[in-house]
Amino acid sequence: MTTVKSEPRRGRSISALIGWLALTFSASATAAFVKTGGWYAGLDKPAWNPPDWIFGPVWTVLYIMMAVAAWLVWQRGGWKAQRGPLTLYLVQLALNALWTPIFFGLQCPGLAFAEILVLLAAVLATLAAFWRVRHPAALLLIPYALWASFAAVLNFTIWRMNP
């Protein structure tokens, strides 16, 4: 009998993880609507700018870690119990999705820098909220916070190098 009861729970949990993965990866969909038209390639960049090919793999790993973190928090009572931390997660995810159209679509590194600072604050707030719920979930967000910090410095540098 215990096995029968746990299977629907397990199925619901796996479905929720798939949902968190899909939702999290949807933030990258904004990139599909942005054409750089060579604009980014023509910008001056610092010598420490990562090669273009690294962004896809890095974001794939980060999005998986972010989704698992949200799922771990969700497992502690769902939306009803974790409305605050999960709302913060959705806010930072929306800000994450917004950066690409601002930087590449509008070609506004200065505005994108301001936006990424707000994003970074939201990521740190989410990390702190997740820490109060489930430590492993917060730990999974640390690489994202570090990458967002690096991206903010890179964004700022590119903005200043291309007045």
Sequence and secondary structure as in RCSB ss.txt:
>XXXX:A:sequence
MTTVKSEPRRGRSISALIGWLALTFSASATAAFVKTGGWYAGLDKPAWNPPDWIFGPVWTVLYIMMAVAAWLVWQ
RGGWKAQRGPLTLYLVQLALNALWTPIFFGLQCPGLAFAEILVLLAAVLATLAAFWRVRHPAALLLIPYALWASF
AAVLNFTIWRMNP
>XXXX:A:secstr
 HHHHHHHHHHHHHHHHHHHHHHHHGGGGGGGG   TTTTTTS   TT   GGGHHHHHHHHHHHHHHHHHHHHT
TTHHHHHHHHHHHHHHHHHHHHHHHIIIIIS  HHHHHHHHHHHHHHHHHHHHHHHHH HHHHHHHHHHHHHHHH
HHHHHHHHHHH  
